[in-house]
Amino acid sequence: MVSWATVQTAVFLFGPILIPKFIAIIRSVNVRTVSTRALDSRSRFGLNVLTVAVFLAIASSSSYFQSENLIVATGTRLLLTSNDVLLRRVENLRLRQGLQGLLDEDVMLLHTLRTREGRLLYAAYGPKPLTECSWCSISDPSSYLYYSAPTIATPHILNIAILGFVTSSLSSKAARSFRVPATMAGLGVALGEFVFLYNYDFLQNTQAATLEGVDWYHWRLLTYRGLAIAGVDCLLGVMMYLSATGRYGFSGVSDLEKIEVLSKSLDVGLSHVRTSLFVKSTTTRNESSLNSVSEFWKAEAANRRNVASQLEETKSQVLERVNLNSINDEAFKFTSNLIDAITATKNPASNYQEHQSSYDK
């Protein structure tokens, strides 16, 4: 088991780094809940792949998919039970399972479990290295670790391949932004398992007097491996969902794409400038081209002057034809007639009220 001192050290080392980032993520999610968007098809496919990977990782951490522990299955104490008793118990176990006798793997494993070191290595590395490795030796315990390295690395390689596929160019832009962190997390889990297994002292089970006191490190590490892989995949899925829906991080265009667009626009502008400079230098060096350009701009200036003079003439002709004084007089007459009509509509009502008041009197 992981000691409390190790947990405290990990909290003191990574707490000041991870806790502020976690708080910032929560605040960002709360702020950006308004501007959300629906999941696109690529993001949904990537999340489905990660969901399947999480379920498979959790299933691999269960004892049903792990190798059988003969000592636990037979209820044998690790170091205190004799080899003959262990042999009879394994034979009875196979008979209860419907088999006629011991398997070839059982024979090889029981041969290794005859020694004290073999049983300790069995608790640390499991049955596979002890039955399959032909060049491993009990005198060199690290040889079993070297033999187990490909078996340990296989699920991590598959997980890293899944993470790479989910965050590849086939997926959405939101998933692509997590490619490097996801790969580093997968490699970190794999490296962590190797480090823990390399630093494990298999002799610590020498003081275990009961079956419950034995540290079955191999089977415990298998459980932790599945849970760690599932945790990495689940965390990536959550970050992909938040980014794809606009709740955190990804805003639609990555910084690399923005830089690429700016560089392309600068290249286009630079090409235009170079083209204009080339045309200008070609024109100034060629006398006929220079004369043609000069004549063109002279004709263009003359045309602009003609257009401006025509506009002025048209404006003056319109002003001459229109009599502003008569327009003002007509407008004044119209408004005065309108006011008289309004006052005329109001006077009958006032006259009616005066007649009504006199009649009442």
C-alpha positions, 0 to 999 in steps of 0.5 A: 500500500502507498504510505501516508508520507508518500501521499503527503509528499505528492500533495505538497509537490503537486497541490500548489500546481494543480489546485489553482488550475482546477479552480481556474477550470471551474471558474471558466466553465461557470463563466462560459456556460452561456456561449455553448454549442452542440457537439459535432460528429467527430467529437461525438465519435471520439467521446464514444471511443474513449467511453469504450476504452474506459469501460475496458480499462475498468473491466481489466482491473477486476479480478475476473480478467486477471491471472489466477492466484493459486495461493489465495485460491487454495487458502495457503499461507505464503511462506508457512505452508509446505510444498506437499500441502500446496501440491495437494490443495492445487490438485483438489482445486483442479478436480473441483474445476472439472480437470483431470489433474494439474496443468503444465503451467501448474507443474512449472509454477509449483516447481518455482514455489518450492523455494522461499524466494520463488513464493516472494517473487510470485507475490511481486511479479505474478505467475507468468514470468515464473512459468514462461521465462527460461533465462530468468533466475531467482538469484537475479530478481530483476530478470523477472521484471525485464521479462515482464516489461513487454507485458506491462507495456502492452496495455499502455501502448494500446491506451496511448494509441487510442489517445493518439487516434482520438486526438489525431487529425481525424478528430475535431479541432477541440480534441487536437488541442489536447494531443500533447497532454494526453500523450504525456499522461499516457506515458506518465502512467506507463512510466509510473508503473515501471518505477513502482515495480522497479522500486518494490521490495519483494522481501517485505512479505517475509513477515506476513504470517497470514494470508491477509497480511500478504501484499499481492503487489502484482494483482494490486498493480493490475487493479491500479493500472486499469483505474489509472488508464480509465482515469486518464481517458475519462479526464480527456473525455471531460476536457474534450466535451468542455472544449467541444461545447465551448465551455472551456479552453478551445474557442474554435480557432487554435493559436497555431491556425491564427498564426498560419492565417496571419503568415499567409496574409503577410505572404500575400501582401508581400507578393503584391508589394513585390509585384508592384515594385517589379512593375514599377521598376520595369516601367521606369527602365523601359522608355516606351512603357514609361511614355505609355504610362504617362499618357495613360495617367494624363488622359485619366486626369483629363477625363476626371477634370471633364467629369468634374466640370460636367457635374458643376455645369449640371448643378448650376443649370439645375439651380437656375431652373429652380426658383427657390423663392417661389418654393418658399412662398408655396410652402408658406401658403401650404402651412398657413392653409393647414393651420387655418383648417386645424383651427376651423375644426376646433372652433365648432366644438368651442361654439357648441360648448358655449351654446350648451352652457347658455341653454343650461342657464 
